[in-house]
């Protein structure tokens, strides 16, 4: 099954926009809830993702972000979205 390269070019802006929405939601929850119990972090993260219109995510990824925030470990998505946004400004 071959993929038309133009499909990739058309998808990239949508992927970047989705990652930016996820990054904003994760960043807000990281700022407000880092180090708090997982049971508090995950529902707050789900709500933030829904508010950013990024609620359609693999549940395991939401679990991973929530666990990282709860443990006080900055989720890599925050660095990745900063890199994406920096790249657009150049």
N, C-alpha and C positions, 0 to 999 in steps of 0.2 A: 504494500500500500504506500504509494508515493504521496508526499505532501507538497503542495504548491508553496514555494517560498513567500509568495505575496500574502498567504494566510498568516505566516509568522509575523510579517511586518504589520499586518492589520491588528494582530492580537497583542503585540508588545505594549502599546499605550494603555490598553485595558488592564493588562497584568500589572504594569507600573502603578496605575491608579488604585487597583485593589490592594497591592502591597502597601501603598501609602496610607490607605484607610486602616488596614490592619496595624501598621506601625503607629498610627496616631492613637488607636484604641489601646494597644499594648503599652505605649508610652504613658498615657494617662493613668492606667492602672498601676504601672510600675512606680510612677511618682507617688501615687496615693496609697498603695498597698504593699510595697516591698517589705518583705519580712513578716507579713501577717499570715495567719493560718490559711491553708489551702481552701478550706471550706468557706472562707470569706472572699478569697481572691477570685476563685473560678466564677461564681455568679456575677460578680462585679465585671469581670472580663467579658462574659457572655453579653451582658447588658451593654457594655461599651462597644463591642463589636456590632451589635444590632443597631445602635445609634449611629454608627459610622457606615451603615449599610454594607457591612462585611461579615454578617452573621453566618453565611454559608461557608463553613470551614469544616475540615475533618475534625471530629471530636478529639482524636488523639493529639492533634496539634494544639487545640485549645487547652487540653490537659497539660501538655508540655509547657506551654507559655505560663499557665497558672502555677505549675510546680516551680518553674524557674523564678517567677516573681515572688512566690511564697518563701523560697529558699534565699531570696536576696541576690540572686544571680541575674544580671541584666540579660534578657533574651536577645539572641543574635539578630532577630528581626529588626531591632532598634538600630543597630549598626548598619544593617543592610539597607534599610529605608533611608538612612542619612546618606549613604553612598549613592543611592539612586537619585535622591533629590539634589545632591551636590553635582552629579553628572549632568543633570538637566540645566543647571545654572551656568555651566561653562559655555 
